[in-house]
Amino acid sequence: MATVASGDGGGGEGELNKPFTPEEAKEIIMSLQQPAVFCNMVFDWPAQHWNAKCLSKLLCRKQIRFRIGMKKPDTAPQFETMCSYIDATLEEFLAWSCGQGVNSCGPFSHYDNSKFWAYADYKYLVNVFEDNTDVLQNVMWSDFGFPGRDGRESTLWIGSLGANTPCHLDSYGCNLVFQVQGRKRWHLFPPKDTVFLYPTRIPYEESSVFSKVNVINPDLKQFPQFVKAERHMVTLYPGQVLFVPRHWWHYVESIDPITVSINSWIELEEDHQARIEEAITRTLVCAMKAAEDPTNSKAWLNPTEVEGTSHEINCQYLNGAISAYLEHNKGAETLKLTEFKINGDHGMEAPLKKRKLDIHTRTKEKKSPCHKLAMNTAEPQEKIPFGLNLIPVLPSLQDESSERGITESDVNDLVKESGGHLGKLNCTKEQLVMNKAEIPLEDSIVSDSTTCPSQPFISTDDLLDCLVNPKVISIVAQLLLQKRTCNFPE
């Protein structure tokens, strides 16, 4: 089958066929259990021409919000709560990123582009193009087996050199990412390595679990278990589409002066379970952080969350999530504790990352057509047609450690300071890097308790890290379901 070269937008597009039919692409996505890059699937999408200059014309000087961060080699993650925010046009962004005079840069004139980066991230296209909705058809996820899915179920990301997203996992769905302009480097870690990423829910965002580790410049003395995380790294080029499976951790950075990408979260069968877990987490975080400091929600609430919600609303959300889950699983056998999966194989439905229940106290979201897949139709992983048009994202090699931010001296220092071993592990430095064994639940909950030996007290955030640990929340969700089914039998 004739195709364009990998990553090439290509000429003579009318004569070319795509390497996979929509049905084949969907089946691949259903089968994949690791990240992979699709090539030569979007060369006929009108949105392939949506570079920043094109978008600035389409938006007609409309202002959008940019997140401003500092370019600095810090070992701490630069969370969104630590950034500045401005409203500006794409024309002003382009002038600033190109180093034009401060008078043409508007709000950007206060920031030196050699010291700061800017990111218009996580913008739903349906809101960006609210006055020009016809262009939403230029994004055609139907080519990947999701008929009717276009820009209405997609988000836009426009960044300058150095713009990045802190390492996190998405609570809902899997992810398809279309790179339009420039290159982005993705650092990915599998769900099984969650404990090594030191998960936290502060800052709080409903759909994201953040890592305490700056994965490109980690502090191994504070987070020693991170050396065991299995990094997968890929540079995404224009014209390529990255598939990110459910619950894979990812840190994303722009490595060109201007980058543009479009993504869509595909809702999965497990999201019914995830909404219960997220409801429990929200209830605990809001209750404890609001009690700690009722007037300062911006210190712990991610800017993507409009406001902290009351305990009454959060309880309504929790009950709604449980009811929806039970309704969805109506007729199934009574669930056992082991059946409530933490990381299961996935089936699919449809749309957005921020999928909240439609209860009267919340803003209703426009729902997209449902794309449900049978869970038993996926082919085994070994039958996936990897090649020039589907490139697996493999674990990074050990000799790439300097590019990843972990040097051999870091590991040597860590081994030396721990008396030749790390925690309970008595192993060589090669084993420190390569050992990927899971540690027990009790260790995963207190895995960073040794990082602050002189800390005089346990903080609210320390307590929350234990209470809303993903494994703990999964167990609590199951117990609540059992209580509900026992109190209200069918």
Salt bridges, closest charged atoms under 4 A:
ASP44 OD1 - LYS18 NZ 2.51
ASP74 OD2 - LYS72 NZ 3.99
ASP87 OD1 - ARG65 NE 3.03
ASP121 OD2 - ARG67 NH2 2.73
GLU130 OE2 - LYS62 NZ 3.29
ASP143 OD2 - LYS18 NZ 2.36
ASP170 OD1 - HIS168 NE2 3.23
ASP170 OD2 - HIS250 NE2 3.57
ASP170 OD1 - LYS353 NZ 3.05
ASP193 OD1 - LYS192 NZ 3.35
GLU205 OE2 - LYS353 NZ 3.59
GLU205 OE2 - LYS354 NZ 3.58
GLU206 OE1 - ARG282 NH2 3.52
GLU206 OE1 - LYS356 NZ 3.66
GLU230 OE1 - HIS232 NE2 3.87
GLU253 OE2 - ARG185 NH1 3.94
GLU253 OE2 - HIS187 NE2 2.86
ASP256 OD2 - ARG183 NE 2.91
GLU267 OE2 - ARG275 NH1 3.09
GLU267 OE2 - ARG355 NH1 3.02
GLU269 OE2 - HIS328 NE2 2.21
GLU278 OE1 - ARG201 NH2 2.93
GLU292 OE1 - LYS289 NZ 2.81
GLU305 OE1 - ARG282 NH2 2.84
GLU305 OE2 - LYS354 NZ 3.17
GLU305 OE1 - LYS356 NZ 3.98
GLU349 OE2 - HIS272 NE2 3.13
ASP358 OD2 - LYS367 NZ 3.26
GLU403 OE2 - ARG185 NH2 3.66
GLU408 OE2 - LYS429 NZ 2.84
GLU417 OE2 - LYS221 NZ 3.40
GLU438 OE1 - LYS471 NZ 3.83
ASP443 OD1 - LYS424 NZ 3.82
ASP448 OD2 - LYS212 NZ 2.93
ASP461 OD1 - LYS289 NZ 2.76
ASP465 OD2 - LYS212 NZ 2.55
